[in-house]
Amino acid sequence: MEIFNQEFIQEIIRLTWKNPVFMALAIALVWLIPQLLIRKIMEKKYEQKKIELQKNKIQKLYPTNTPK
């Protein structure tokens, strides 16, 4: 005899998937988690690019190679 029979499993699936709160939470998690990861990556790239641009501007103001 199985611990969880097929009817019990089907009932759990029905109660879970047809529950609006669970579905809202599941959709929000599937939507928000990748968005947060992408946002973090984009923010890191933006900061690196900002620092690189700042270095380039400083380099133009104070060149290291001066003609003799």
C-alpha positions as CSV (number, residue, x, y, z in Angstrom):
1,M,0.0,0.0,0.0
2,E,1.3,3.4,-1.0
3,I,1.7,6.2,1.6
4,F,0.1,8.7,-0.8
5,N,-2.5,7.2,-3.0
6,Q,-3.3,8.8,-6.4
7,E,-6.6,10.4,-5.2
8,F,-4.7,12.2,-2.4
9,I,-2.1,13.5,-4.7
10,Q,-4.7,14.7,-7.2
11,E,-6.6,16.5,-4.4
12,I,-3.4,18.2,-3.3
13,I,-2.6,19.3,-6.8
14,R,-6.2,20.6,-7.3
15,L,-6.2,22.6,-4.0
16,T,-2.8,24.0,-4.8
17,W,-3.1,25.0,-8.4
18,K,-6.6,26.4,-8.1
19,N,-5.8,28.5,-5.1
20,P,-5.6,32.1,-6.2
21,V,-3.2,33.1,-3.4
22,F,-0.7,30.4,-4.3
23,M,-1.0,31.2,-8.0
24,A,-0.4,34.9,-7.4
25,L,2.6,34.1,-5.3
26,A,4.0,31.6,-7.8
27,I,3.6,34.0,-10.7
28,A,5.1,36.8,-8.7
29,L,8.2,34.7,-7.8
30,V,8.6,33.5,-11.4
31,W,8.4,37.1,-12.6
32,L,10.4,38.9,-9.9
33,I,13.3,36.7,-9.2
34,P,14.8,36.8,-12.8
35,Q,14.0,40.6,-12.9
36,L,16.0,41.2,-9.6
37,L,18.9,39.1,-10.9
38,I,19.0,41.0,-14.2
39,R,18.7,44.3,-12.5
40,K,21.7,43.5,-10.2
41,I,23.8,42.5,-13.2
42,M,22.8,45.6,-15.2
43,E,23.6,47.8,-12.1
44,K,27.0,46.3,-11.8
45,K,27.8,46.8,-15.5
46,Y,26.5,50.5,-15.2
47,E,28.8,51.1,-12.3
48,Q,31.8,49.6,-14.1
49,K,31.1,51.7,-17.2
50,K,30.7,54.8,-15.1
51,I,34.1,54.3,-13.4
52,E,35.7,53.6,-16.8
53,L,34.3,56.8,-18.3
54,Q,35.5,58.7,-15.2
55,K,39.0,57.3,-15.6
56,N,39.0,58.2,-19.3
57,K,38.0,61.8,-18.5
58,I,40.7,62.1,-15.9
59,Q,43.2,60.7,-18.3
60,K,42.3,63.3,-20.9
61,L,42.8,66.1,-18.3
62,Y,46.1,64.8,-17.0
63,P,47.9,62.9,-19.8
64,T,50.8,60.7,-18.6
65,N,52.8,61.1,-21.8
66,T,54.1,64.6,-22.1
67,P,56.1,65.6,-25.2
68,K,59.7,66.6,-24.6
